[in-house]
Amino acid sequence: MAHSQLLGRIGTNYVPDAEEVAVLKSLVRIREDTIQSMDTRIQELQDELASLNLKRARHIQAVEDYRALNSPIKQIPDDILTNILLSLLPNLQTENGPKMSSKHPAVVASHVSRGWRSLALGTPLLWSFIDVEIPMAPYTFSLPSEWLEYVARVQEYKDAVEAWISRSAECPLAIRMVDRGFSPIEGSPSVAAVIKARKEVVDAILACSGRWKCVCFNFLSVSEATVDLFRLLEATPLPLLESVDADLFLSVVPRNVQLPMSVICPALTELTLDITPESFDQPNYPSSRHILHILRSSPNLIRCSFHVYDYDPRPVTEAGWEVVQMAHLEALELRGFPPPLGFASHLALPSLHTLIIRLIEGPEDLGLDVADERVCELFRSLGGSLTSLVLYHEPLAQTTILRCLGSLQNLTHLRLVSIRVPYDHESPERGDILVMDRLSRRADTGGSEWYCPKLEGLDIVIRVMDDTLEEALVELVAARYQTAQPVGVARLSDVRVTLKKAWTGGDIVQELQERGVDTDNFNLEISESYDQLVSF
């Protein structure tokens, strides 16, 4: 059968004879030879393609190498590159910045190239901010592996602190240390190892105390190891230290631990002590006498803030005490209980211009009259020089607020802050309304005095503004922004209202225009940034 006829039998049940079988075998051999020839050619082409791909990859690598060698970043002088890296560093105000880890800018830079590594390791300033956070230790460790893991983590922090201190050479240091707390359980086999590991971190920071420039400590519990950081302020001169911010919760205080009563830091200009006792029967809670001792030892302070928990109802009338002279102090913040009588009169603050008052109601047995008298003495002694006041007014009685306003003859800026959440059925006495009501008209003294006659700016920070506050605000602006302003009374030209919820009431600007206020030269801002301004 011919070749063409056999092709027509493909795919059928036809059975070829002997002659046809021979023909088919011949056709198979021919096709197999053709396939083999093609396979050989394909392999040759694949080998050639692989060779071309390899050559192409080498050319690509060469191009990348040439481009990298000619990269603009390599042309940046070391001093500019150093400044770029320094700008990426966290600081004491950057709470969420990169910690001492592989993500730290200095560490990242040291892994880019040999040149960058040499620059990073040779620039002490890149390592001059030590930011360590000791995690909270569990109350109990049910398995040995748990406390071994915790101790290993703390030791890693210690190693990082020592590395940073070594690389910072002799640079002044900024230090932030957060201790989430540790309550040891008596008899636990893990306690000794945990205490030792935590103490090693503190000891590493103590070892470089001569280079402290700014320190920020936030401890949720105080141990003998962590309190050493504060005892050092009293026991050792720290010539470079300019700023101290200490936030301590005295939940667990060993009996033999005492907080410092003075600070030997001649360069100290900023001090914040926020020390909160768990209970008022603790011997270590900060008192007004404690604060006066610290102020006496820090004559160069410019700004300071204290949390006062003075349970002692006795006035500050220590025999032989002299007035504490603070020639440079410009800003003072007081929180907690009203300081006792005699506290303010023991202070001479000729440069003071800013006062922040955030008091809470004192102990019940202190008495409301005594608490109010304490606040009034504070304003009688310090109010005359103030140009700026931040007042959390809610704990204060209305009569107290009015007496305090009478002492603010030079005040130019006032911020009234409300943090209370009123209930719908309540009609509480509103300190902010009272203040605006009295600022909008002459005092009831029979004379011609105005409260805060130099006031130019008013901030109201409140959760929700209601119609009553709106009405009082309009009345105030209309009274203090007149075309024919009374002699000696400044024009109120800047008003800011900060709310938690958006204001959906009337158009205040339109109301002011109807009252004759020139709103083109008057600034009114209503924002919803309450949570950014008020911390709890």
For each residue, the residues with C-beta under 8 A, 3 or more apart:
1: 5 6 16 19 20 23
2: 5 6
3: 6 7 23 27
4: 7 8
5: 1 2 8 9
6: 1 2 3 9 10 16 20 23 24 27
7: 3 4 10
8: 4 5
9: 5 6 12 14 16
10: 6 7
11:
12: 9
13:
14: 9
15:
16: 1 6 9 20 21 24
17: 20 21
18: 21 22
19: 1 22 23
20: 1 6 16 17 23 24
21: 16 17 18 24 25
22: 18 19 25 26
23: 1 3 6 19 20 26 27
24: 6 16 20 21 27 28
25: 21 22 28 29
26: 22 23 29 30
27: 3 6 23 24 30 31
28: 24 25 31 32
29: 25 26 32 33
30: 26 27 33 34
31: 27 28 34 35
32: 28 29 35 36
33: 29 30 36 37
34: 30 31 37 38
35: 31 32 38 39
36: 32 33 39 40
37: 33 34 40 41
38: 34 35 41 42
39: 35 36 42 43
40: 36 37 43 44
41: 37 38 44 45
42: 38 39 45 46
43: 39 40 46 47
44: 40 41 47 48
45: 41 42 48 49
46: 42 43 49 50
47: 43 44 50 51
48: 44 45 51 52
49: 45 46 52 53
50: 46 47 53 54
51: 47 48 54 55
52: 48 49 55 56
53: 49 50 56 57
54: 50 51 57 58
55: 51 52 58 59
56: 52 53 59 60
57: 53 54 60 61
58: 54 55 61 62
59: 55 56 62 63
60: 56 57 63 64
61: 57 58 64 65
62: 58 59 65 66
63: 59 60 66 67
64: 60 61 67 68
65: 61 62 68 69
66: 62 63 69 70
67: 63 64 70 71
68: 64 65 71 74
69: 65 66 74
70: 66 67 74
71: 67 68 74 75
72: 75 76
73: 76 81
74: 68 69 70 71
75: 71 72
76: 72 73 80 81 84
77: 80 81
78: 81 82 119
79: 82 83
80: 76 77 83 84
81: 73 76 77 78 84 85 116 119
82: 78 79 85 86 119 123 125 126
83: 79 80 86 87
84: 76 80 81 87 88
85: 81 82 88 89 105 106 109 120 123 126
86: 82 83 89 125 126
87: 83 84
88: 84 85 105
89: 85 86 97 105 106 126 129
90: 94 97 98 129 131
91: 94 97 129 174
92: 129 174 176 214 216 243 245
93:
94: 90 91 97
95:
96:
97: 89 90 91 94 131
98: 90 101 103 104 105
99: 103 104 131 132 133
100: 104 130 131 132 157 160 161 163 164
101: 98 104 107 160
102: 107 108
103: 98 99 107 108
104: 98 99 100 101 107 108
105: 85 88 89 98 108 109 126
106: 85 89 109 110 120 123 126 127 167
107: 101 102 103 104 110 111 120
108: 102 103 104 105 111 112
109: 85 105 106 112 116 117 119 120 126
110: 106 107 116 117 120 121
111: 107 108 116 117
112: 108 109 116 117
113: 116 117
114: 117 118
115: 118 119
116: 81 109 110 111 112 113 119 120
117: 109 110 111 112 113 114 120 121
118: 114 115 121 122
119: 78 81 82 109 115 116 122 123
120: 85 106 107 109 110 116 117 123 126
121: 110 117 118 167
122: 118 119
123: 82 85 106 119 120 126 127
124: 127 128 167 168 169 170 171
125: 82 86 128 168 171
126: 82 85 86 89 105 106 109 120 123 167
127: 106 123 124 163 164 165 167 168 171
128: 124 125 168 171 172 173 174
129: 89 90 91 92 173 174 175 176
130: 100 161 164 165 168 173 174 175 176 177 205
131: 90 97 99 100 175 176
132: 99 100 157 160 161 176 177 178 201 205
133: 99 157 177 178 179 180
134: 154 157 177 178 179 180 198 201
135: 150 153 154 180
136: 180 181 182 220
137: 150 181 182 183 194 198
138: 141 146 150
139: 183 185
140: 185 188
141: 138 144 146 147 150 188 190
142: 146
143: 146
144: 141 147 148 189 190
145: 148 149
146: 138 141 142 143 149 150 190
147: 141 144 150 151 190 193 194
148: 144 145 151 152
149: 145 146 152 153
150: 135 137 138 141 146 147 153 154 190 194 197
151: 147 148 154 155 190 193 194 197
152: 148 149 155 156
153: 135 149 150 156 157
154: 134 135 150 151 157 158 194 197 198 200 201
155: 151 152 158 159 197 200
156: 152 153 159 160
157: 100 132 133 134 153 154 160 161 201
158: 154 155 161 162 197 200 201 204
159: 155 156 162 163
160: 100 101 132 156 157 163 164
161: 100 130 132 157 158 164 165 201 204 205
162: 158 159 165 166 204
163: 100 127 159 160 166 167
164: 100 127 130 160 161 167 168
165: 127 130 161 162 168 173 204 207 208
166: 162 163
167: 106 121 124 126 127 163 164
168: 124 125 127 128 130 164 165 171 173 211
169: 124
170: 124 211
171: 124 125 127 128 168 211
172: 128 211 212 213 240
173: 128 129 130 165 168 208 211 212 213
174: 91 92 128 129 130 213 214 215
175: 129 130 131 205 212 214 215 216
176: 92 129 130 131 132 215 216 217 218
177: 130 132 133 134 201 205 215 216 217 218 219 229
178: 132 133 134 218 219
179: 133 134 182 198 217 218 219 220 221 226
180: 133 134 135 136 220
181: 136 137 219 220 221 251
182: 136 137 179 194 195 198 221 223
183: 137 139 221 251 252
184: 188 191 194 195
185: 139 140 188 191
186: 191
187:
188: 140 141 184 185 191
189: 144 192
190: 141 144 146 147 150 151 193 194
191: 184 185 186 188 194 195
192: 189 195 196
193: 147 151 190 196 197
194: 137 147 150 151 154 182 184 190 191 197 198
195: 182 184 191 192 198 199 223 225
196: 192 193 199 200
197: 150 151 154 155 158 193 194 200 201
198: 134 137 154 179 182 194 195 201 202 223 225
199: 195 196 202 203 225
200: 154 155 158 196 197 203 204
201: 132 134 154 157 158 161 177 197 198 204 205
202: 198 199 205 206 225 226 228 229
203: 199 200 206 207 225
204: 158 161 162 165 200 201 207 208
205: 130 132 161 175 177 201 202 208 209 229
206: 202 203 209 228 229 232
207: 165 203 204
208: 165 173 204 205 211 212
209: 205 206 212 232 236 238
210: 238 239 240
211: 168 170 171 172 173 208 240
212: 172 173 175 208 209 215 238 240 241
213: 172 173 174 240 241 242 243
214: 92 174 175 241 242 243 244
215: 174 175 176 177 212 229 241 243 244 245 246
216: 92 175 176 177 245 246
217: 176 177 179 226 229 230 245 246 247 248
218: 176 177 178 179 247 248
219: 177 178 179 181 222 226 247 248 249
220: 136 179 180 181 249 251
221: 179 181 182 183 226 249 251 252
222: 219 226 227 248 249 250 251 252 253 254 257
223: 182 195 198 226 227 252 254 257
224: 227 228 254 256 257
225: 195 198 199 202 203 228
226: 179 202 217 219 221 222 223 229
227: 222 223 224 230 231 257 259
228: 202 206 224 225 231 232
229: 177 202 205 206 215 217 226 232 233
230: 217 227 233 234 246 259 260
231: 227 228 234 235 258 260
232: 206 209 228 229 235 236 238
233: 229 230 236 238 241 244 260 263 264 265
234: 230 231 260 261 262 263 264
235: 231 232 260 264
236: 209 232 233 264
237: 264 265 266
238: 209 210 212 232 233 241 264 265
239: 210 265 266 267
240: 172 210 211 212 213 267
241: 212 213 214 215 233 238 244 265 267 268
242: 213 214 267 268 269 270
243: 92 213 214 215 268 269 270 271
244: 214 215 233 241 263 265 268 270 271 272 273
245: 92 215 216 217 270 272
246: 215 216 217 230 272 273 274 275
247: 217 218 219 272 274 275
248: 217 218 219 222 274 275 276
249: 219 220 221 222 276 278
250: 222 253 275 276 277 278 282 284 285
251: 181 183 220 221 222 278
252: 183 221 222 223
253: 222 250 257 282 284
254: 222 223 224 257
255:
256: 224
257: 222 223 224 227 253 254 284
258: 231 284
259: 227 230 275 284 286 290
260: 230 231 233 234 235 263 294
261: 234 290 293 294
262: 234 293 294 296 297
263: 233 234 244 260 268 271 294 297 298
264: 233 234 235 236 237 238 297
265: 233 237 238 239 241 244 268 298
266: 237 239 300
267: 239 240 241 242 300
268: 241 242 243 244 263 265 271 298 300 301
269: 242 243 300 301 302 303 328
270: 242 243 244 245 301 302 303 304
271: 243 244 263 268 294 298 301 303 304 305
272: 244 245 246 247 304 305 306 333
273: 244 246 286 291 294 305 306 307
274: 246 247 248 305 306 307 335
275: 246 247 248 250 259 285 286 307 309
276: 248 249 250 307 309
277: 250 280 282 284 285 309
278: 249 250 251 282
279: 282
280: 277 285 309 311 363
281:
282: 250 253 277 278 279 285
283:
284: 250 253 257 258 259 277
285: 250 275 277 280 282 309 311
286: 259 273 275 290 291 306 307 308 309 310
287: 290 291 308 309 310 312
288: 291 292 308 310 316 339 340 343
289: 292 293 316 318
290: 259 261 286 287 293 294
291: 273 286 287 288 294 295 306 308 339 343
292: 288 289 295 296 316 321 324 343 346 347
293: 261 262 289 290 296 297
294: 260 261 262 263 271 273 290 291 297 298
295: 291 292 298 301 304 324 326 347
296: 262 292 293 299 324
297: 262 263 264 293 294
298: 263 265 268 271 294 295 301 304
299: 296 325 326 327 328
300: 266 267 268 269 328
301: 268 269 270 271 295 298 304 326 328 329
302: 269 270 328 329 330 331
303: 269 270 271 329 330 331 332
304: 270 271 272 295 298 301 329 331 332 333
305: 271 272 273 274 332 333 334 335 356
306: 272 273 274 286 291 333 334 335 336
307: 273 274 275 276 286 335 336
308: 286 287 288 291 334 335 336 337 338 339
309: 275 276 277 280 285 286 287 336 337
310: 286 287 288 336 337 339 340
311: 280 285 337 363 366
312: 287 340
313: 340 365 366 367 370
314: 317 340
315: 340 341 342
316: 288 289 292 321 340 341 342 343 346
317: 314 321 342
318: 289 321
319:
320:
321: 292 316 317 318 346
322:
323: 345 346 347 348
324: 292 295 296 346 347 348
325: 299 348
326: 295 299 301 329 347 348 349 351 352
327: 299 350 351
328: 269 299 300 301 302 351
329: 301 302 303 304 326 332 349 351 352
330: 302 303 351 352 353 354
331: 302 303 304 352 353 354 355 356
332: 303 304 305 329 349 352 354 355 356 382
333: 272 304 305 306 355 356 357 358
334: 305 306 308 339 355 356 357 358 359 378
335: 274 305 306 307 308 358 359 360
336: 306 307 308 309 310 359 360
337: 308 309 310 311 359 360 362 363 366 371
338: 308 359 362 371 374 375 378
339: 288 291 308 310 334 343 344 374 378
340: 288 310 312 313 314 315 316 343 374
341: 315 316 370 373 374 377
342: 315 316 317 345 346 377
343: 288 291 292 316 339 340 346 347 374 377 378
344: 339 347 377 378 380 381 382
345: 323 342 377 381
346: 292 316 321 323 324 342 343
347: 292 295 323 324 326 343 344 381 382
348: 323 324 325 326
349: 326 329 332 352 382 385
350: 327 385
351: 326 327 328 329 330 385
352: 326 329 330 331 332 349 355 382 385 386
353: 330 331 385 386 387 388
354: 330 331 332 386 387 388 389 390
355: 331 332 333 334 352 382 383 386 388 389 390
356: 305 331 332 333 334 389 390
357: 333 334 375 378 389 390 391 392
358: 333 334 335 390 392 417
359: 334 335 336 337 338 375 392 395 396
360: 335 336 337 395
361: 371 395
362: 337 338 366 370 371 374
363: 280 311 337 366
364:
365: 313
366: 311 313 337 362 363 370 371
367: 313 370 371
368: 371 372 397
369: 372 373
370: 313 341 362 366 367 373 374
371: 337 338 361 362 366 367 368 374 375
372: 368 369 375 376 396 397 399 400
373: 341 369 370 376 377
374: 338 339 340 341 343 362 370 371 377 378
375: 338 357 359 371 372 378 379 396 400 404
376: 372 373 379 380 400 403 404
377: 341 342 343 344 345 373 374 380 381
378: 334 338 339 343 344 357 374 375 381 382
379: 375 376 382 383 403 404 407 408
380: 344 376 377 383 407
381: 344 345 347 377 378
382: 332 344 347 349 352 355 378 379 385 386
383: 355 379 380 386 404 407 408 409 411
384: 407 409 410
385: 349 350 351 352 353 382 410
386: 352 353 354 355 382 383 389 408 410 411
387: 353 354 410 411 412 413 454
388: 353 354 355 411 412 413 414
389: 354 355 356 357 386 408 411 413 414 415
390: 354 355 356 357 358 415 417
391: 357 396 404 414 415 416 417
392: 357 358 359 395 417 418 419
393: 396 401 416 417 418 431 432 435
394: 418 419 420 431
395: 359 360 361 392
396: 359 372 375 391 393 400 401 404 431
397: 368 372 400 401
398: 401 402 429 431 434
399: 372 402 403
400: 372 375 376 396 397 403 404
401: 393 396 397 398 404 405 431 434 435
402: 398 399 405 406 434 438
403: 376 379 399 400 406 407
404: 375 376 379 383 391 396 400 401 407 408
405: 401 402 408 435 438 439 451 452
406: 402 403 443 451
407: 379 380 383 384 403 404
408: 379 383 386 389 404 405 411 414 451 452
409: 383 384 452 453 454
410: 384 385 386 387 454
411: 383 386 387 388 389 408 414 452 454 455
412: 387 388 454 455 456 457 490
413: 387 388 389 455 456 457 458 459
414: 388 389 391 408 411 435 452 455 457 458 459
415: 389 390 391 458 459 460 461
416: 391 393 431 432 435 458 459 460 461 462
417: 358 390 391 392 393 461 462 533 534
418: 392 393 394 431 432 461 462 463
419: 392 394 463 534 536
420: 394 428
421: 463
422: 426 428
423: 426
424:
425:
426: 422 423
427:
428: 420 422
429: 398 434
430: 433 434 468 469
431: 393 394 396 398 401 416 418 434 435
432: 393 416 418 435 436 460 462 469 472
433: 430 436 437 468 469 472
434: 398 401 402 429 430 431 437 438
435: 393 401 405 414 416 431 432 438 439
436: 432 433 439 440 458 469 472 473 475 476
437: 433 434 440 441 472 475 476
438: 402 405 434 435 441 443 451
439: 405 435 436 450 451 452 455 458 476 479 480
440: 436 437 472 475 476 478 479 480
441: 437 438 479
442: 445 448 449 450
443: 406 438 447 449 450 451
444:
445: 442 449
446:
447: 443
448: 442
449: 442 443 445 453
450: 439 442 443 453 486 488 489
451: 405 406 408 438 439 443
452: 405 408 409 411 414 439 455
453: 409 449 450 488 489 490
454: 387 409 410 411 412 490
455: 411 412 413 414 439 452 458 480 490 492
456: 412 413 490 491 492 493 494
457: 412 413 414 492 493 494 495 496
458: 413 414 415 416 436 439 455 476 492 494 495 496
459: 413 414 415 416 495 496 497 498
460: 415 416 432 465 469 473 495 496 497 498
461: 415 416 417 418 498 530 533 534
462: 416 417 418 432 465 469 497 498 499 500 530
463: 418 419 421 499 500 501 530
464: 499 500 501
465: 460 462 469 470 497 499 503 505 526
466: 469 470 505
467: 470 471 505
468: 430 433 471 472
469: 430 432 433 436 460 462 465 466 472 473
470: 465 466 467 473 474 505 506 508
471: 467 468 474 475
472: 432 433 436 437 440 468 469 475 476
473: 436 460 469 470 476 477 495 497 508
474: 470 471 477 478 508 511 512 515
475: 436 437 440 471 472 478 479
476: 436 437 439 440 458 472 473 479 480 492
477: 473 474 480 481 492 495 512 515 517 522 524
478: 440 474 475 481 482 512 515 516 517
479: 439 440 441 475 476 482
480: 439 440 455 476 477 489 490 491 492
481: 477 478 485 491 492 493 517 518 522
482: 478 479 485 486 491 516
483: 516 518
484:
485: 481 482 489 490 491
486: 450 482 489
487:
488: 450 453
489: 450 453 480 485 486
490: 412 453 454 455 456 480 485
491: 456 480 481 482 485
492: 455 456 457 458 476 477 480 481 495
493: 456 457 481 521 522 523
494: 456 457 458 522 523
495: 457 458 459 460 473 477 492 522 523 524 525
496: 457 458 459 460 523 524 525 526 527
497: 459 460 462 465 473 503 524 525 526 527
498: 459 460 461 462 527 528 529 530 533
499: 462 463 464 465 502 503 526 527 528 530
500: 462 463 464 528 530 531
501: 463 464 528
502: 499 528
503: 465 497 499 526
504:
505: 465 466 467 470
506: 470 510 511
507: 510 511
508: 470 473 474 511 512 524 526
509: 512 513 519 524
510: 506 507 513 514
511: 474 506 507 508 514 515
512: 474 477 478 508 509 515 517 519 522 524
513: 509 510 516 517 519
514: 510 511
515: 474 477 478 511 512
516: 478 482 483 513
517: 477 478 481 512 513 522
518: 481 483 521 522
519: 509 512 513 522 524
520:
521: 493 518
522: 477 481 493 494 495 512 517 518 519
523: 493 494 495 496
524: 477 495 496 497 508 509 512 519
525: 495 496 497
526: 465 496 497 499 503 508
527: 496 497 498 499
528: 498 499 500 501 502
529: 498 532 533
530: 461 462 463 498 499 500 533 534
531: 500 534
532: 529
533: 417 461 498 529 530
534: 417 419 461 530 531
535:
536: 419
